[in-house]
């Protein structure tokens, strides 16, 4: 299990994040995460062969097609696809392979770690960023709408 200080270090060191499976459908979790990461200063590169652009960013069909250095590969793919994505992340010399909530593959983890990549499984970059950087208010939790204080009485 990856502890909070390690997750914070991974997120601090990443500047460019390739989001594999980033969707242009606003109701999809990958869209929420991509938008959140952009809003928090990361360079987000969509990797999706079915779209040309999302969130104002050019999309690439594969990791190998990205013409710049990628620090983190954030994967919204099924667990059984992770071994191939680990190989692709290794080939582009990424620093971190991050598997989203519900995505775990021990073989991909071992392959990436043996190549020197940091690996996170079954965690959400958006949730972990908000948690370790104290920004849960940005995730909609600390809105100030719910409070332990008694509500003021409004006279109508």
C-alpha positions in Angstrom: 0.0 0.0 0.0 1.3 3.4 -0.9 1.3 5.9 1.9 0.2 9.5 1.7 3.7 11.1 1.8 4.8 8.8 -1.2 1.6 9.7 -3.2 2.3 13.4 -2.4 5.9 13.1 -3.7 4.7 11.4 -6.9 2.1 14.2 -7.5 4.6 16.9 -6.7 7.2 15.5 -9.1 4.8 15.1 -12.0 4.3 18.1 -14.3 3.0 16.3 -17.4 0.4 13.6 -17.1 -0.8 11.4 -19.9 -4.3 10.3 -19.1 -4.9 7.0 -21.0 -8.6 6.6 -21.7 -9.5 10.3 -21.2 -13.1 10.7 -22.5 -14.7 13.7 -24.1 -18.0 12.8 -22.4 -18.4 15.1 -19.4 -20.1 12.5 -17.2 -17.2 10.1 -17.3 -14.8 9.9 -14.4 -11.8 10.3 -16.7 -13.2 13.7 -17.8 -13.6 14.8 -14.2 -10.0 13.8 -13.4 -8.5 15.4 -16.5 -10.3 18.7 -15.8 -9.3 18.6 -12.2 -5.6 18.0 -13.1 -5.7 20.8 -15.6 -7.3 23.2 -13.1 -4.5 22.4 -10.7 -1.6 23.2 -13.0 -0.7 19.9 -14.6 0.0 19.5 -18.3 -2.6 16.9 -19.3 -2.1 14.9 -22.4 -5.2 12.8 -23.5 -4.4 9.4 -24.9 -7.5 8.1 -26.7 -7.5 6.9 -30.4 -11.2 7.8 -30.8 -11.0 11.5 -30.3 -8.8 14.3 -31.6 -9.1 16.7 -28.7 -10.6 17.0 -25.2 -10.5 19.8 -22.6 -8.7 21.9 -25.2 -5.8 19.4 -25.4 -4.7 17.5 -28.5 -5.3 13.7 -28.0 -2.9 11.1 -29.1 -3.8 7.5 -30.1 -1.0 5.9 -28.0 1.7 6.8 -25.5 4.4 6.4 -28.1 2.8 9.1 -30.3 3.3 11.8 -27.6 6.1 14.1 -28.7 7.2 15.3 -25.3 8.4 13.9 -21.9 5.6 12.4 -19.8 6.1 12.2 -16.0 3.1 10.1 -15.1 0.8 7.8 -17.0 -2.7 7.8 -15.4 -4.7 4.8 -16.7 -8.4 4.5 -17.1 -8.3 1.1 -18.7 -9.3 -2.4 -17.6 -6.8 -4.3 -15.4 -6.1 -6.9 -18.1 -4.8 -4.1 -20.4 -2.3 -2.9 -17.9 0.7 -5.2 -18.8 0.8 -3.7 -22.3 0.3 -0.1 -20.9 3.2 -0.8 -18.4 5.4 -1.7 -21.3 4.4 1.4 -23.2 5.0 3.6 -20.1 8.5 2.0 -19.8 9.2 2.6 -23.5 8.5 6.3 -23.2 10.5 6.6 -20.0 7.7 7.7 -17.8 8.4 8.2 -14.1 5.2 6.8 -12.7 2.5 4.4 -13.7 -0.8 5.2 -12.0 -3.7 2.8 -12.2 -7.1 4.3 -11.3 -9.7 3.1 -8.9 -10.6 -0.6 -9.5 -7.5 -1.1 -11.7 -4.9 -3.6 -10.4 -2.5 -5.8 -12.1 0.4 -7.3 -10.2 2.3 -8.4 -13.4 2.1 -4.8 -14.7 3.2 -3.5 -11.3 6.3 -5.8 -11.2 7.2 -5.0 -14.8 7.1 -1.3 -14.2 8.9 -1.4 -10.9 11.7 -3.5 -12.3 12.1 -0.8 -15.0 12.4 1.8 -12.3 8.9 3.3 -12.5 6.9 4.3 -9.4 3.6 2.4 -9.4 0.2 3.2 -7.8 -2.7 0.8 -8.1 -6.4 1.2 -7.3 -6.2 4.9 -6.4 -7.7 8.1 -8.1 -5.3 10.9 -8.8 -8.0 13.5 -8.2 -9.0 12.1 -4.8 -5.4 11.6 -3.7 -4.4 15.1 -4.9 -7.2 16.6 -2.9 -6.4 14.5 0.1 -2.7 15.0 0.3 -2.7 18.7 -0.6 -5.6 19.6 1.6 -7.9 20.5 -1.2 -10.9 18.4 -0.5 -13.0 21.6 -0.7 -12.2 21.6 -4.5 -13.6 18.1 -4.7 -16.9 19.4 -3.3 -16.6 18.3 0.3 -15.7 21.4 2.2 -18.2 23.8 0.6 -19.3 25.5 3.8 -22.9 24.4 3.2 -22.8 21.8 5.9 -21.7 23.0 9.3 -21.8 22.1 13.0 -23.0 25.6 13.8 -26.7 26.3 14.4 -28.3 27.9 11.4 -29.2 31.6 11.7 -32.9 32.1 12.0 -34.2 34.0 9.0 -37.2 36.3 9.6 -39.5 36.5 6.6 
